[in-house]
Amino acid sequence: MAENYCAICGQYVDKTLDQYDPMSAQVDHIIPISKGGHPSDIANLQLTHRVCNLKKSDKLYMDKKNLAEENKKENALRWSQNWIDYRCV
């Protein structure tokens, strides 16, 4: 059933998890309110994991491919070097 899967990552969402769990269920605005999306239009809402919704933030993605590409870039940067040793001179 599609209603039990995250609209961003496509993985199963356990709706019984505590609201502060990163994998808990949240409702995301497909078109963010800050970008003109309606705050309570059912067609503008989708089920997501809390962590996926936080990553998406107020970005506007017209399709999941763009979001997947953005996540790849973010993960590549995060692990590209040891940031603890990074110092500005």
C-alpha positions in Angstrom: 0.0 0.0 0.0 1.5 3.3 -1.1 0.1 5.2 1.9 2.6 3.5 4.2 5.8 4.6 2.3 7.8 7.8 2.4 7.1 10.0 -0.6 10.8 11.2 -0.6 12.9 8.0 -0.1 10.3 5.4 -0.9 11.0 3.3 2.3 8.3 2.0 4.7 7.1 4.5 7.4 6.3 3.0 10.8 3.5 5.2 12.1 3.9 3.9 15.6 7.3 5.4 16.3 7.7 8.3 18.7 7.4 11.7 17.0 11.1 12.5 17.8 12.4 9.3 16.1 14.2 10.3 12.8 12.2 7.6 11.0 8.8 8.6 12.5 5.9 9.7 10.3 5.5 13.3 9.2 3.3 15.1 6.7 5.2 17.2 4.2 4.0 20.0 2.0 4.9 19.0 -1.6 5.0 22.7 -2.6 6.3 24.4 0.5 4.1 27.1 2.0 7.0 29.6 1.5 6.9 28.8 -2.2 3.2 29.4 -2.5 1.9 25.9 -1.6 -1.5 25.7 0.2 -1.0 24.7 3.8 -4.1 22.5 4.1 -4.8 21.3 0.6 -4.8 17.5 0.7 -3.3 17.4 -2.8 -0.3 19.3 -1.4 0.4 16.9 1.4 2.4 13.7 1.5 3.7 11.1 4.1 7.4 11.3 4.8 10.0 10.2 7.4 10.9 13.0 9.8 14.5 12.9 8.7 13.5 13.1 5.0 11.2 16.0 5.6 14.0 17.9 7.5 16.4 17.2 4.6 13.9 18.5 2.1 13.2 21.6 4.2 11.5 24.2 1.9 13.2 23.0 -1.3 10.9 22.6 -4.3 11.4 19.3 -6.2 9.3 18.7 -9.3 10.3 15.0 -9.3 11.9 12.4 -7.1 14.9 12.1 -9.5 16.0 15.7 -8.6 15.7 14.9 -4.9 17.7 11.7 -5.3 20.5 13.6 -7.1 20.5 16.3 -4.4 20.9 13.6 -1.7 23.8 12.0 -3.6 25.6 15.3 -3.7 25.0 16.0 0.0 26.3 12.5 1.0 29.3 12.8 -1.3 30.3 16.2 0.3 29.7 14.9 3.8 32.1 12.0 3.4 34.6 13.7 1.0 37.1 14.5 3.7 37.7 14.4 7.4 36.0 17.7 8.4 37.4 17.5 12.0 40.9 18.2 10.6 39.6 21.1 8.4 40.9 24.5 9.6 40.5 27.9 8.0 43.7 29.9 7.8 
